[in-house]
């Protein structure tokens, strides 16, 4: 089990199939921030303990 704040890699196969739940567009992976970025929606979805949290209400708004 990983500790809080420790970066856990996300399986690349998972990243290939995930899309933004709002726009259905591809996501980019920000390894440093541990987020999946939806440029089309302007949202960043968090990754916690290696698990992408794909809930719109959990995403943070990002600026261009």
C-alpha positions in Angstrom: 0.0 0.0 0.0 1.3 3.4 -0.8 1.6 6.4 1.5 -0.3 9.6 1.1 1.4 11.9 -1.4 3.4 9.1 -3.0 3.2 9.1 -6.7 1.8 5.8 -8.1 2.0 5.2 -11.8 -1.2 4.7 -13.7 -1.4 1.7 -16.0 -0.8 3.1 -19.6 -3.6 0.7 -20.9 -6.0 2.5 -18.6 -5.0 5.9 -19.9 -5.5 4.8 -23.5 -9.2 4.1 -22.9 -10.2 6.9 -20.5 -12.0 9.9 -22.0 -13.4 13.0 -20.3 -16.9 12.1 -18.9 -18.2 15.5 -19.9 -16.9 15.9 -23.5 -15.9 12.3 -24.4 -12.5 13.7 -25.7 -9.1 12.2 -25.0 -7.2 13.1 -21.8 -3.6 13.9 -21.2 -1.6 12.6 -18.3 0.2 15.1 -16.0 2.5 12.7 -14.1 3.9 15.5 -11.8 0.5 16.8 -10.7 -1.1 13.3 -10.8 -4.0 14.5 -12.9 -5.7 13.7 -16.1 -6.3 16.8 -18.1 -9.3 17.5 -20.3 -8.3 20.5 -22.5 -11.7 20.4 -24.2 -13.6 20.8 -20.9 -10.9 22.8 -19.0 -10.9 20.3 -16.2 -8.2 18.3 -14.4 -9.3 14.9 -12.9 -7.3 13.8 -9.9 -5.4 10.5 -9.6 -5.4 9.1 -6.1 -3.3 6.1 -5.2 -3.0 5.3 -8.9 -6.7 5.4 -9.4 -8.2 8.1 -11.8 -11.2 9.8 -10.2 -13.4 10.5 -13.2 -16.2 12.4 -11.5 -16.9 15.9 -12.8 -17.6 17.2 -9.3 -14.1 16.0 -8.2 -12.3 17.8 -11.1 -10.7 21.2 -10.7 -11.1 23.9 -13.3 -7.9 24.8 -15.2 -7.0 27.8 -17.2 -5.8 27.8 -20.8 
